[in-house]
């Protein structure tokens, strides 16, 4: 049995994993880390929301619009669609399907929505409840909209 290696000599030759990396590996990991930090800093969920409104549509037609003031004050609305009854509640700048007699009730289980782009939908009633930014939030006149040329 030629070249038998003892377990003790293998343990002595072992190096920590970070010693196996070259300078290019460290550079690549550093660039990836910096990119991740930049992307997280500008993530959509971390931006100031400004003013929002909620829109309830059925087959593409708006049947209910709840303004930011109404969402802040609170209230509810009853909706009939496709033979089903829905109760939409809004309070504290958020909105939800509170009650529904549709078969699956997924719309009720989706809970409160409050950020622009969030959606709650009911397929049997063909309803889509979404929160939209109105563009009426605080703006900075020094912000760049478009760069031409």
Secondary structure, DSSP 8 states (H G I E B T S, - for coil): -TT---HHHHHHH---GGGG--HHHHHHHHHHHHHHHHHHHT-GGGS---SEEEEEEETTEEEEEE-HHHHHH-EEEEEEETTEEEEEEEETTEEEEEEE-SSS-HHHHT--B-STT-EEEETTTTEEEEEEE-S-S---TTS------
